[in-house]
Amino acid sequence: HSGEKIVKCKIISSEEIGILPWEDFQVYCGRHGKNEYDLVKQIDAANYYKMQVADYILGNEDRHGGNFGFFMDNQNGKLLGLYPLMDHDHAFSDEEAIPSQTSERNETLRQAAQEAITHVNLDFDKVTEMERPEDLEEGQWKAVLKRCRSIGR
């Protein structure tokens, strides 16, 4: 009744499939002498790279290790791939040099996306042809379109 918009999301875990946040995965890797970035690329490189691009396009300042991670088979502990991106409440920043929180290197979202786009085939035509979503301000939408054009091939 307050007029505040809320999000209704599908539950992504179940008795069979759990979720493992990136920060917990990092602890596991550290304790076992494994490089988490090498492992994520072995398990689900395509979605890892797509996340890099999406965060740049959306100007997402908040992709920390608590809001992305893996689906996991609860019976055997096998990691099945990254779960869908969520937690975009800090997206659409107008900052130009947002640091990437998901890259192994000390780089910006733009730099991470420029590397990532060389590993995946993405087409931004549908985005650039869309009308501005009603919940985005004009400046936010223009920034999204500008980022799409700058990173698109």
C-alpha positions in Angstrom: 0.0 0.0 0.0 3.0 2.3 0.3 3.6 2.4 -3.4 7.1 1.0 -2.9 8.1 -1.5 -5.6 9.2 -5.0 -4.5 10.6 -7.9 -6.4 9.0 -11.3 -6.6 11.6 -14.0 -7.3 11.5 -17.7 -8.0 13.2 -19.8 -5.3 16.3 -21.2 -6.9 17.3 -23.8 -4.4 15.6 -27.1 -3.5 16.2 -30.2 -1.5 18.3 -31.5 -4.4 20.0 -28.3 -5.5 21.7 -25.9 -3.1 23.5 -22.6 -3.7 27.2 -22.0 -2.7 28.1 -18.3 -2.5 31.3 -17.2 -4.1 32.8 -16.1 -0.7 32.4 -19.7 0.6 33.9 -21.1 -2.6 36.9 -18.8 -2.1 37.4 -20.2 1.4 37.3 -23.7 0.0 39.8 -22.8 -2.7 42.1 -21.1 -0.3 42.2 -24.1 2.1 42.9 -26.5 -0.8 45.5 -24.4 -2.7 43.2 -23.8 -5.7 42.8 -20.7 -7.7 39.1 -19.8 -7.7 39.2 -17.9 -11.0 40.8 -20.9 -12.8 38.1 -23.2 -11.3 35.1 -21.0 -12.1 36.3 -20.8 -15.7 36.5 -24.7 -15.8 33.1 -25.0 -14.3 31.1 -22.3 -16.1 33.3 -19.9 -18.1 30.5 -18.6 -20.3 28.3 -17.4 -17.4 31.3 -16.0 -15.5 32.3 -13.9 -18.5 28.7 -12.9 -19.2 28.5 -11.7 -15.6 31.5 -9.4 -16.2 29.8 -7.9 -19.2 26.4 -7.6 -17.5 27.8 -5.8 -14.5 29.6 -3.3 -16.7 26.5 -2.6 -18.9 24.3 -2.2 -15.8 26.9 -0.1 -13.9 26.6 -2.6 -11.0 28.8 -1.5 -8.1 27.8 -4.4 -5.8 28.7 -7.8 -7.3 30.6 -9.0 -4.1 31.1 -12.6 -3.1 27.9 -12.8 -1.2 25.6 -12.2 -4.2 26.8 -14.6 -6.8 27.9 -18.2 -6.7 27.2 -21.8 -7.8 24.4 -24.2 -7.9 25.5 -27.4 -6.1 24.2 -30.9 -6.1 23.3 -31.5 -2.5 23.8 -35.3 -2.8 27.4 -35.3 -4.0 28.6 -31.7 -3.6 29.3 -31.3 -7.3 29.2 -27.7 -8.5 26.8 -27.4 -11.5 27.4 -23.9 -12.7 26.8 -20.3 -11.6 23.3 -19.5 -10.5 21.4 -16.6 -12.1 22.6 -13.1 -11.3 20.7 -11.3 -8.6 20.9 -8.4 -6.2 21.0 -5.4 -8.6 20.0 -2.8 -6.1 23.3 -0.9 -6.6 23.1 -1.0 -10.4 22.9 2.0 -12.8 25.8 3.9 -11.2 27.0 6.9 -13.1 30.6 6.3 -12.0 32.9 5.6 -14.8 35.7 3.7 -13.0 33.8 1.2 -10.9 36.2 -1.4 -9.6 35.4 -5.0 -10.5 34.8 -7.3 -7.5 34.7 -10.4 -9.6 38.0 -10.2 -11.5 41.3 -11.7 -10.4 43.1 -8.5 -11.5 42.8 -5.1 -10.0 40.7 -3.5 -12.8 37.5 -1.7 -13.5 34.2 -3.2 -14.6 34.9 -1.8 -18.1 38.3 -3.5 -18.3 36.9 -6.8 -17.0 34.1 -6.6 -19.6 36.5 -5.8 -22.4 38.4 -9.0 -21.6 35.3 -11.0 -21.0 33.6 -10.1 -24.3 36.5 -11.8 -26.2 35.4 -15.1 -24.6 31.6 -15.0 -25.3 29.4 -14.2 -28.2 26.9 -11.5 -27.1 24.5 -9.4 -29.3 23.3 -6.1 -27.9 21.0 -5.2 -30.8 17.8 -6.2 -28.8 18.9 -4.0 -25.9 19.9 -1.0 -28.0 16.5 -1.2 -29.9 14.4 -1.3 -26.7 12.5 1.5 -25.3 13.6 2.9 -22.0 12.3 0.7 -19.2 9.8 2.7 -17.1 11.8 2.4 -13.9 15.0 3.8 -15.3 15.7 7.5 -15.5 16.7 8.9 -18.9 20.3 9.3 -17.8 20.5 5.8 -16.5 19.1 4.4 -19.8 21.5 6.5 -21.9 24.4 5.1 -19.8 23.3 1.5 -20.4 23.0 2.1 -24.2 26.4 3.9 -24.3 28.0 0.9 -22.5 26.4 -1.6 -24.8 27.7 0.3 -27.9 31.2 0.7 -26.4 31.6 -3.0 -25.5 29.7 -4.5 -28.4 31.5 -5.9 -31.4 
